[in-house]
Amino acid sequence: MSPALEALMQGEGTYPGKGVMLEPFVHQVGGHSCVLRFGEQTICKPLIPREHQFYKSLPTEMRKFTPQYKGVVSVSFEEDEEGNLCLVAYPLHSEAGDLENKDPSSDCEPKTKMLKWSNKKQTPLLVDNDNYSKERARHSRKEDKLVSYSREESQPHQPEVLYLTLEESSMSPQIKHNPWSLKCHQQHLQRMRDNAKHRNQYKFILLENLTWRYQVPCVLDLKMGTRQHGDDASEEKKANQIRKCQQSTSASIGVRLCGMQVYQSDSGQLMFMNKYHGRKLALAGFKEALYQFFHDGRRLRRELLSPVLRRLKEMKAALEACESYRFYSSSLLIIYDGDPPRGKPRPRGGEEGEDEPSDEEEQSDEDEEGAWCSGPSSSSGAGSSRDGSNPEVDVRMIDFAHTTCRHYGEDSVVHEGQDSGFIFGLQNLISIISQLEDHSTD
């Protein structure tokens, strides 16, 4: 065992048997696959072969617009000494095919966990109060996948816009789970419990935690493109995705709101919006939501608009040069600090409230996390790079479970030219934020 790996195993996040106990990632604002926190600068999510292939074969010109890929770990569903349900990550020793999560549409299969949200393993989970467990007992997993699309629209949901008050005296430690993150964890943990006797080992990919250097991360998740279904989608899923696009701003401007959390300094509250609210927005409502995202309750954060626009234009140019790629159902994340430093050290991670580390400490963190990782050792994202280009804002593409390209070989459909739907959405987003910037200077 390397010294770095040994040090990692002796840390707070370790689990008996050379594993790292995974924690909920509190800043997940959209998507349906559960995201977990592996370390301060690293998150993990269920491995989907197509997404994994994308990260491994990523063109050099696209690397600064995506999270840094750090490798793969094996994850097991376990109980701790107190009976709490948890997921534990281990170094990957086996490349056996049965570890792969084969079906791209099944990234919400039992692969994730919730950590210490209940003290006893028998405590009932609150999964939308819709008799979820009973439904699971009555249907096979295949049937459950088919009905999930229609059930999503009819089941009761949490409020679509929520507010959470933070304690001003010690802000970072008081950051609580985004309600969407809680929803995803509850559903995934229930499915894992239902399926634990059949399977208990999964591959997860390790990715850069884009929020780690922000004290209070404000996160906007935008679903990009005029088409969301992949080439391998069933007819039912295809029809469902087409309907969602037609009934939202996806069809008209190629982008829709998929999730948001923003800090309002005047009230000391975090505001959350989920994807159901985003689907209902017409163009005027979408523009208003963007305004709210860049507004801190006292003023419009106009200093963020120019760097965001610069990143979007750079991304658009890079995508225009990408031949054959289609980023179906991918999202765009915009992140900034809702409570930027004012002449004091910046706490890291948005969760711990620690002081900025020394160079030696920071390098040690990277070495420990990198012990299991196969990716490059430094981030190439301009938005959060250490070269000082613009550390206060970040713009990245995420979620590539349905991405395709002619280089993938086995795909039955090969597309030519640019991803015009994604580029169309980027152009409209650039125009809307430009209008916001022009208005802010009036």
PLY file of the C-alpha trace (Angstrom):
ply
format ascii 1.0
element vertex 442
property float x
property float y
property float z
element edge 441
property int vertex1
property int vertex2
end_header
0.00 0.00 0.00
1.35 3.43 -0.94
2.00 5.97 1.85
-0.68 8.23 0.37
-3.26 5.46 0.33
-2.29 4.39 3.85
-2.75 7.96 5.05
-6.15 8.09 3.38
-7.24 4.89 5.11
-6.31 6.37 8.47
-8.41 9.49 7.87
-11.83 10.36 9.17
-13.65 9.07 6.11
-12.24 5.55 6.27
-14.16 2.37 6.92
-12.82 -0.90 8.35
-11.37 -3.02 5.56
-9.46 -0.41 3.54
-12.53 1.43 2.30
-13.68 5.05 2.21
-17.15 5.75 3.52
-19.04 7.84 0.99
-21.10 10.80 2.13
-24.05 12.60 0.53
-23.08 15.38 -1.85
-25.20 18.22 -0.56
-25.07 20.50 -3.61
-26.80 18.27 -6.15
-29.58 20.42 -7.63
-30.74 18.32 -10.59
-30.57 14.97 -12.30
-31.92 11.67 -11.03
-28.69 9.75 -10.42
-27.42 10.12 -6.89
-24.06 11.87 -6.46
-21.82 11.11 -3.46
-18.84 12.81 -1.85
-15.64 10.74 -1.96
-13.30 13.43 -0.66
-13.00 17.18 -0.35
-12.22 17.66 -4.04
-13.82 14.50 -5.42
-17.35 13.20 -5.97
-18.50 9.89 -7.39
-21.52 8.63 -9.28
-22.65 5.27 -10.71
-20.58 4.22 -13.69
-22.53 4.22 -16.94
-20.40 2.64 -19.70
-21.20 5.32 -22.28
-20.37 8.17 -19.91
-17.22 6.38 -18.79
-16.15 5.99 -22.40
-16.73 9.70 -23.00
-14.47 10.73 -20.11
-11.72 8.30 -21.14
-11.74 9.47 -24.78
-12.43 13.15 -24.16
-10.92 15.46 -26.81
-8.23 17.72 -25.41
-10.11 20.87 -26.40
-13.13 19.75 -24.33
-11.32 18.97 -21.08
-11.56 22.44 -19.59
-15.34 22.38 -20.07
-15.98 19.14 -18.16
-15.19 17.90 -14.64
-11.80 16.25 -14.28
-12.09 12.46 -14.54
-10.18 10.71 -11.75
-10.79 7.01 -12.24
-13.05 4.19 -11.03
-13.72 2.60 -7.63
-15.69 -0.44 -6.50
-18.56 0.41 -4.14
-20.37 -1.91 -1.72
-23.58 -1.47 0.26
-22.84 -2.08 3.96
-23.92 -1.42 7.53
-21.76 0.26 10.13
-21.48 -0.81 13.78
-24.64 1.14 14.67
-26.70 -0.41 11.89
-26.66 2.66 9.67
-26.82 2.03 5.95
-23.82 3.30 4.02
-21.83 2.90 0.86
-18.11 2.19 1.04
-15.65 2.67 -1.83
-12.69 0.33 -2.32
-9.74 0.27 -4.72
-10.78 -1.41 -7.94
-9.04 -4.77 -8.32
-11.44 -6.59 -10.62
-12.43 -5.65 -14.15
-15.14 -8.33 -14.23
-18.04 -7.50 -16.48
-20.62 -8.08 -13.76
-19.48 -4.88 -12.07
-20.56 -2.78 -15.04
-23.85 -0.92 -14.88
-24.87 -2.05 -18.33
-28.07 -0.17 -19.07
-27.61 3.60 -19.62
-31.24 4.14 -18.63
-30.72 2.39 -15.30
-28.35 4.78 -13.58
-30.99 4.99 -10.84
-30.65 1.26 -10.18
-29.39 0.36 -6.69
-25.92 1.87 -6.74
-26.01 4.61 -4.11
-26.68 5.30 -0.47
-27.75 7.72 2.18
-25.48 8.15 5.17
-26.84 8.56 8.71
-30.15 10.19 7.88
-31.75 7.55 10.08
-30.19 6.08 13.18
-31.66 2.63 12.76
-31.69 0.45 9.71
-35.37 -0.38 10.13
-36.53 3.23 10.14
-39.05 3.75 7.31
-37.88 6.02 4.52
-40.00 8.89 3.30
-40.02 8.37 -0.45
-42.61 10.85 -1.73
-45.34 9.23 0.41
-46.55 7.27 -2.61
-46.28 3.68 -1.34
-43.09 3.32 -3.32
-42.01 0.12 -1.60
-45.37 -1.53 -2.25
-45.13 -0.63 -5.91
-41.68 -2.16 -6.06
-43.02 -5.39 -4.58
-45.82 -5.63 -7.14
-43.74 -5.00 -10.23
-40.62 -6.48 -11.67
-37.66 -4.16 -12.18
-38.31 -4.06 -15.91
-41.95 -3.11 -15.46
-40.99 -0.55 -12.87
-38.69 1.17 -15.35
-41.53 1.40 -17.86
-44.07 2.88 -15.46
-41.57 5.24 -13.83
-41.89 7.76 -16.64
-45.66 8.13 -16.24
-45.55 7.90 -12.43
-43.07 10.77 -12.31
-45.75 13.16 -13.50
-48.57 11.95 -11.24
-46.87 11.33 -7.91
-46.88 14.03 -5.25
-43.72 16.13 -5.14
-42.05 18.41 -2.68
-42.66 22.13 -3.19
-40.92 23.26 -6.37
-39.42 26.40 -4.78
-38.08 26.22 -1.22
-36.17 28.49 1.14
-33.70 27.41 3.84
-32.42 29.84 6.45
-28.73 29.61 7.30
-27.12 30.65 10.55
-25.05 33.73 9.84
-22.64 33.15 12.74
-21.10 30.07 11.16
-22.34 29.74 7.64
-20.42 26.90 6.02
-21.08 24.20 8.64
-24.79 25.02 8.44
-25.14 24.21 4.73
-27.75 21.48 4.67
-28.82 19.09 1.96
-30.46 20.50 -1.07
-33.94 18.92 -1.00
-33.33 17.45 -4.45
-30.21 15.70 -3.14
-32.28 14.28 -0.28
-34.94 13.04 -2.70
-32.39 11.25 -4.88
-30.67 9.62 -1.91
-33.91 8.36 -0.40
-35.08 6.79 -3.63
-31.74 5.20 -4.42
-31.24 3.82 -0.93
-34.69 2.24 -1.02
-33.90 0.56 -4.32
-30.59 -0.68 -2.97
-32.31 -2.21 0.03
-34.85 -3.89 -2.24
-32.09 -5.35 -4.39
-29.28 -5.93 -1.88
-29.70 -9.73 -1.81
-29.16 -9.89 -5.59
-26.20 -7.57 -5.95
-23.84 -5.65 -3.71
-20.90 -4.44 -5.77
-20.87 -1.62 -8.28
-18.46 0.52 -10.21
-18.50 4.27 -9.58
-16.54 6.91 -11.46
-14.61 9.57 -9.58
-14.98 13.15 -10.78
-13.85 16.61 -9.71
-16.06 18.28 -7.13
-16.72 21.60 -8.86
-18.06 23.23 -5.67
-15.21 22.41 -3.32
-13.54 25.84 -3.23
-16.74 27.84 -2.63
-17.99 28.73 0.84
-21.66 28.92 -0.19
-21.97 27.41 -3.68
-24.69 28.86 -5.87
-25.44 26.25 -8.53
-27.53 26.44 -11.70
-28.23 23.20 -13.62
-29.46 23.78 -17.18
-30.62 20.94 -19.42
-29.18 21.72 -22.84
-30.38 21.00 -26.36
-33.65 20.64 -28.23
-33.59 16.84 -27.94
-33.08 14.84 -24.74
-33.49 11.16 -25.70
-30.52 9.08 -26.75
-30.37 7.01 -29.89
-30.91 3.87 -27.78
-34.09 5.13 -26.08
-37.24 3.00 -26.14
-40.23 4.35 -28.03
-41.95 5.14 -24.74
-39.00 7.05 -23.32
-38.47 8.82 -26.65
-42.10 10.01 -26.69
-41.86 11.07 -23.05
-38.70 13.12 -23.64
-40.10 14.72 -26.78
-43.20 15.76 -24.84
-41.10 17.33 -22.06
-39.11 19.31 -24.61
-42.21 20.51 -26.44
-43.89 21.62 -23.22
-40.86 23.53 -21.94
-38.28 26.03 -23.14
-36.14 23.17 -24.51
-38.00 23.24 -27.82
-38.09 27.02 -28.21
-34.60 28.05 -27.01
-32.70 24.77 -26.53
-32.26 25.13 -22.76
-34.42 24.67 -19.66
-33.90 25.02 -15.94
-33.22 21.65 -14.30
-32.32 22.80 -10.79
-30.97 25.75 -8.84
-29.73 26.84 -5.44
-28.80 30.46 -4.78
-27.88 32.31 -1.59
-29.78 35.49 -0.76
-27.62 37.53 1.56
-30.37 39.95 2.55
-32.41 37.21 4.23
-29.63 34.72 4.93
-31.55 32.08 2.99
-30.79 29.55 0.30
-33.45 29.39 -2.40
-33.98 26.09 -4.23
-35.80 25.43 -7.50
-36.27 21.91 -8.86
-36.78 20.55 -12.36
-40.56 20.44 -12.12
-40.63 24.20 -11.67
-38.15 24.55 -14.53
-40.36 22.60 -16.92
-43.26 24.97 -16.31
-41.32 28.11 -17.17
-42.02 29.94 -20.41
-39.34 32.19 -21.89
-40.18 35.12 -19.61
-40.08 32.89 -16.54
-36.77 31.37 -17.61
-35.25 34.83 -17.97
-36.58 35.77 -14.53
-35.03 32.62 -13.03
-31.63 33.54 -14.51
-31.98 37.00 -13.01
-32.77 35.44 -9.62
-29.74 33.17 -9.88
-27.36 36.09 -10.31
-29.13 38.26 -7.70
-28.08 37.95 -4.06
-31.19 39.60 -2.63
-29.50 42.99 -2.44
-28.04 43.46 -5.89
-27.39 41.79 -9.21
-23.95 40.16 -9.16
-23.04 41.86 -12.44
-19.33 41.17 -11.96
-20.11 37.49 -12.68
-21.89 38.03 -15.99
-18.86 38.88 -18.12
-16.78 35.83 -17.08
-19.81 33.55 -17.52
-20.39 34.92 -21.02
-16.72 34.48 -21.87
-16.82 30.83 -20.80
-20.04 30.17 -22.72
-18.58 31.68 -25.89
-15.42 29.60 -25.51
-17.53 26.49 -25.01
-19.64 27.29 -28.06
-16.51 27.63 -30.21
-15.17 24.31 -28.91
-18.46 22.51 -29.63
-18.60 23.98 -33.12
-15.27 22.27 -33.76
-16.49 18.90 -32.40
-17.44 16.70 -35.33
-20.09 13.99 -34.87
-20.67 14.50 -31.12
-24.24 14.61 -29.75
-24.65 15.53 -26.08
-28.20 14.28 -25.58
-29.59 14.95 -22.08
-26.37 16.64 -20.94
-26.49 19.61 -18.60
-24.57 22.82 -18.10
-23.54 23.88 -14.60
-22.90 27.49 -13.63
-21.38 27.87 -10.16
-20.27 30.86 -8.11
-19.73 31.72 -4.45
-22.76 33.21 -2.76
-20.62 34.50 0.08
-17.27 35.52 -1.45
-14.34 36.28 0.85
-13.82 39.82 2.04
-10.13 39.99 2.87
-10.14 36.70 4.79
-9.14 33.10 3.93
-11.75 31.27 1.91
-13.17 28.13 3.55
-13.11 25.11 1.29
-15.75 22.73 0.06
-18.92 24.61 0.96
-19.38 22.03 3.71
-16.53 22.08 6.19
-15.79 25.73 6.98
-12.05 25.17 7.09
-9.36 27.73 6.35
-7.55 27.67 3.02
-4.78 25.05 3.26
-1.11 25.65 2.81
0.52 24.50 -0.41
1.85 21.42 1.41
-1.58 20.51 2.83
-3.28 21.04 -0.52
-0.76 18.82 -2.29
-1.22 16.17 0.39
-4.99 16.17 -0.17
-4.45 15.68 -3.88
-1.96 12.87 -3.33
-4.32 11.01 -1.00
-7.30 11.26 -3.30
-5.15 10.45 -6.31
-3.98 7.15 -4.83
-6.90 5.34 -6.46
-7.27 7.64 -9.43
-6.08 7.22 -12.99
-6.82 10.72 -14.26
-4.50 13.72 -14.51
-3.43 15.34 -11.27
-4.65 18.87 -11.90
-7.86 20.46 -13.02
-7.93 22.10 -16.42
-11.14 24.03 -15.90
-10.53 27.75 -16.29
-13.39 28.62 -13.98
-11.80 26.97 -10.97
-8.17 26.75 -11.98
-5.32 27.83 -9.75
-3.86 30.16 -12.35
-6.07 32.98 -11.10
-7.91 33.33 -14.43
-11.24 33.61 -12.69
-11.68 31.58 -9.51
-15.04 33.13 -8.59
-17.16 31.47 -11.27
-17.22 28.14 -13.10
-19.10 26.84 -16.16
-18.98 23.13 -17.08
-20.80 20.45 -19.04
-21.91 17.36 -17.08
-23.87 14.11 -17.54
-22.85 12.15 -20.61
-24.83 8.90 -20.27
-26.42 9.45 -23.69
-23.52 11.11 -25.51
-22.56 9.59 -28.86
-19.80 10.05 -31.42
-18.61 8.21 -34.51
-15.46 7.17 -32.62
-17.52 4.97 -30.26
-17.72 2.33 -32.98
-20.57 0.18 -31.68
-23.29 2.83 -32.06
-25.90 2.03 -34.69
-26.46 5.72 -35.50
-23.58 7.94 -36.62
-24.23 11.68 -36.69
-22.50 14.19 -38.92
-21.47 17.74 -38.14
-22.09 19.71 -34.96
-24.58 19.21 -32.13
-26.82 21.99 -33.40
-29.36 21.60 -30.57
-26.79 22.12 -27.82
-25.16 24.99 -29.71
-28.60 26.56 -30.26
-29.18 26.48 -26.51
-25.77 27.99 -25.81
-26.39 30.83 -28.26
-29.74 31.65 -26.67
-28.25 31.47 -23.19
-25.49 33.84 -24.29
-28.10 36.24 -25.70
-30.23 36.20 -22.54
-27.28 36.77 -20.19
-25.99 39.49 -22.53
-29.36 41.21 -22.25
-29.12 40.89 -18.49
-25.67 42.44 -18.56
-26.82 45.31 -20.81
-29.80 45.97 -18.57
-27.62 45.98 -15.44
-25.53 48.82 -16.84
-28.49 51.05 -17.67
0 1
1 2
2 3
3 4
4 5
5 6
6 7
7 8
8 9
9 10
10 11
11 12
12 13
13 14
14 15
15 16
16 17
17 18
18 19
19 20
20 21
21 22
22 23
23 24
24 25
25 26
26 27
27 28
28 29
29 30
30 31
31 32
32 33
33 34
34 35
35 36
36 37
37 38
38 39
39 40
40 41
41 42
42 43
43 44
44 45
45 46
46 47
47 48
48 49
49 50
50 51
51 52
52 53
53 54
54 55
55 56
56 57
57 58
58 59
59 60
60 61
61 62
62 63
63 64
64 65
65 66
66 67
67 68
68 69
69 70
70 71
71 72
72 73
73 74
74 75
75 76
76 77
77 78
78 79
79 80
80 81
81 82
82 83
83 84
84 85
85 86
86 87
87 88
88 89
89 90
90 91
91 92
92 93
93 94
94 95
95 96
96 97
97 98
98 99
99 100
100 101
101 102
102 103
103 104
104 105
105 106
106 107
107 108
108 109
109 110
110 111
111 112
112 113
113 114
114 115
115 116
116 117
117 118
118 119
119 120
120 121
121 122
122 123
123 124
124 125
125 126
126 127
127 128
128 129
129 130
130 131
131 132
132 133
133 134
134 135
135 136
136 137
137 138
138 139
139 140
140 141
141 142
142 143
143 144
144 145
145 146
146 147
147 148
148 149
149 150
150 151
151 152
152 153
153 154
154 155
155 156
156 157
157 158
158 159
159 160
160 161
161 162
162 163
163 164
164 165
165 166
166 167
167 168
168 169
169 170
170 171
171 172
172 173
173 174
174 175
175 176
176 177
177 178
178 179
179 180
180 181
181 182
182 183
183 184
184 185
185 186
186 187
187 188
188 189
189 190
190 191
191 192
192 193
193 194
194 195
195 196
196 197
197 198
198 199
199 200
200 201
201 202
202 203
203 204
204 205
205 206
206 207
207 208
208 209
209 210
210 211
211 212
212 213
213 214
214 215
215 216
216 217
217 218
218 219
219 220
220 221
221 222
222 223
223 224
224 225
225 226
226 227
227 228
228 229
229 230
230 231
231 232
232 233
233 234
234 235
235 236
236 237
237 238
238 239
239 240
240 241
241 242
242 243
243 244
244 245
245 246
246 247
247 248
248 249
249 250
250 251
251 252
252 253
253 254
254 255
255 256
256 257
257 258
258 259
259 260
260 261
261 262
262 263
263 264
264 265
265 266
266 267
267 268
268 269
269 270
270 271
271 272
272 273
273 274
274 275
275 276
276 277
277 278
278 279
279 280
280 281
281 282
282 283
283 284
284 285
285 286
286 287
287 288
288 289
289 290
290 291
291 292
292 293
293 294
294 295
295 296
296 297
297 298
298 299
299 300
300 301
301 302
302 303
303 304
304 305
305 306
306 307
307 308
308 309
309 310
310 311
311 312
312 313
313 314
314 315
315 316
316 317
317 318
318 319
319 320
320 321
321 322
322 323
323 324
324 325
325 326
326 327
327 328
328 329
329 330
330 331
331 332
332 333
333 334
334 335
335 336
336 337
337 338
338 339
339 340
340 341
341 342
342 343
343 344
344 345
345 346
346 347
347 348
348 349
349 350
350 351
351 352
352 353
353 354
354 355
355 356
356 357
357 358
358 359
359 360
360 361
361 362
362 363
363 364
364 365
365 366
366 367
367 368
368 369
369 370
370 371
371 372
372 373
373 374
374 375
375 376
376 377
377 378
378 379
379 380
380 381
381 382
382 383
383 384
384 385
385 386
386 387
387 388
388 389
389 390
390 391
391 392
392 393
393 394
394 395
395 396
396 397
397 398
398 399
399 400
400 401
401 402
402 403
403 404
404 405
405 406
406 407
407 408
408 409
409 410
410 411
411 412
412 413
413 414
414 415
415 416
416 417
417 418
418 419
419 420
420 421
421 422
422 423
423 424
424 425
425 426
426 427
427 428
428 429
429 430
430 431
431 432
432 433
433 434
434 435
435 436
436 437
437 438
438 439
439 440
440 441
